[in-house]
Amino acid sequence: MTSFTSPRSKSSKSKPPVKKLLVAGAALCAAASLALSACTGAPSDSKVAKSAPTHLSGSVSLWHHYSDREAEVIQSVVDGFTKANPDVHVQVRSGQEDTKIAQVVATSSDADVVLTNVNNTLGTLCKSMVDLQPYMQRDHVPESDFGGIFADATSFDGRRCSLPTTSDVYGLYYNKKLLAKAGYSKPPETLQELQKMALKMTTYNADGSIKTLGFDPLIGFGQNTSATFGASAGAKWMDGDKASIASSPQWKQLIGWQKGFIDKIGYAKLKRFTSGLGDEFSANNPFEMGRIAMTLDGEWRVAFIDADKSDIQYGTAPFPVLSGSGQTLGGGYASAADVGISNKSKNKEAAWALVKYLTANTDAAVELANGLKNIPTLKAAANSPNLSAPAPYKTFITASQNPNSKTSPVTAIGSTLTQTMDDYWNKYQSGNGDGLNAGLTKVDDDINNALELRGAH
């Protein structure tokens, strides 16, 4: 088994903070709207041959958002594919933003296979993508081969327009020494327990400023977003094709918990403390430095802690759930990378073979997960003895397979859905938002208007 280490790459595209992904996704909807308007009709899927070709040849292109070290991982896996199919040439276009990928797929045949972030792009791309279901049925690739929520999350509007590759899964990281110092022997299981423990572990300087924080509850800090927090309460985003945030009691309970937590410490104090912390994706990460006792983060933090040579004694656990919300402990927020084929591809059989290799080949899936330090979505890869899985990382594998794991809905407006909620929540937590009922109703209206503009209703 290989060691679980990851050289840091600040330009890495696979695991930027969720808030950055959301902003990028919001931009995608605006940037690609004109290009995609030509693709609102039924996609032109070509007829699939009854049997797979015995020999593949020709060229296909693969566009993806990874860069630097992670692009090398993708290239290594592609090299495995071309070794098995020496007459297929794969042109890899790395470091391509999702906005550009969406425009290229909608307007040209330059991209055959695309690998993007499912929550940001699938709803805008799906009508420009090949329906993979006939290929899957022909080649015996059942959806049940993929774990947890990922098979469902990578289809849209009744079409199997992509398959999952790797995923990000979120949970709780906790400093064992700081918990023990405060008299705790195990991590919290509910958000109410999290708040109680965090307040006890928060220490102050002589001037009243925060010295060490038990947990930072601010939306916008690290991986704290409406999507990641919302999963802990089973908060509902949509009812059919309409936003239903204002009518979901879990949102009000969750926001009430978070605002109450902030008020017990003080918004201004939290903002001052947060502004003085080190960069999230550096060796000065506040959790790694012992400035914060508990934090919400993704599975990749295990690799970062190792690469940063941090001496923190830490554990991982499923992120706590909101007591009384109906959500059960054990899952978490999850988001997958997905891969599919442009319906303008001129070599669909070779493109499908590459998609199948990246998603359904166990060895390739393990290589991707070990290299990218993400969670494999293929069940056989998640259970493979060749998967590098130290104890803290196993928490996230288990959570990825838990039926209580959640993801934000895939819609035609991409991450504008969640960004709209984040924008309001940022105002509300500072005391500048409208009343909660009115504010959440406005969020619903803004989301529904965006969907109307995209012709999603």
Secondary structure, DSSP 8 states (H G I E B T S, - for coil): ---------TT-SSS--HHHHHHHHHHHHHHTHHHHGGG-S--------SS--SS--EEEEEEES--HHHHHHHHHHHHHHHHHSTTEEEEEE-S--HHHHHHHHHH-SS-SEEEEEHHHHHHHHGGGB---HHHHHHHT--GGGB-TTHHHHT-BTTB---EEEEEEEEEEEEEHHHHHHTT-SS--SBHHHHHHHHHHH-EE-TTS-EEEBS----TTSTT--HHHHHHTTT---EETTEE-STT-HHHHHHHHHHHHHHHHH-HHHHHHHHHTS--TTSTT-TTTTTSBSEEEEETHHHHHHHHTT----EEEE---B-TTS---TT--BEEEEEEEEBTT-S-HHHHHHHHHHHHH-HHHHHHHHHHHT-EE-BHHHHT-TTS---HHHHHHHHHHT-TT-B-----TTTTHHHHHHHHHHHHHHHT-S--HHHHHHHHHHHHHHHHHHTT--
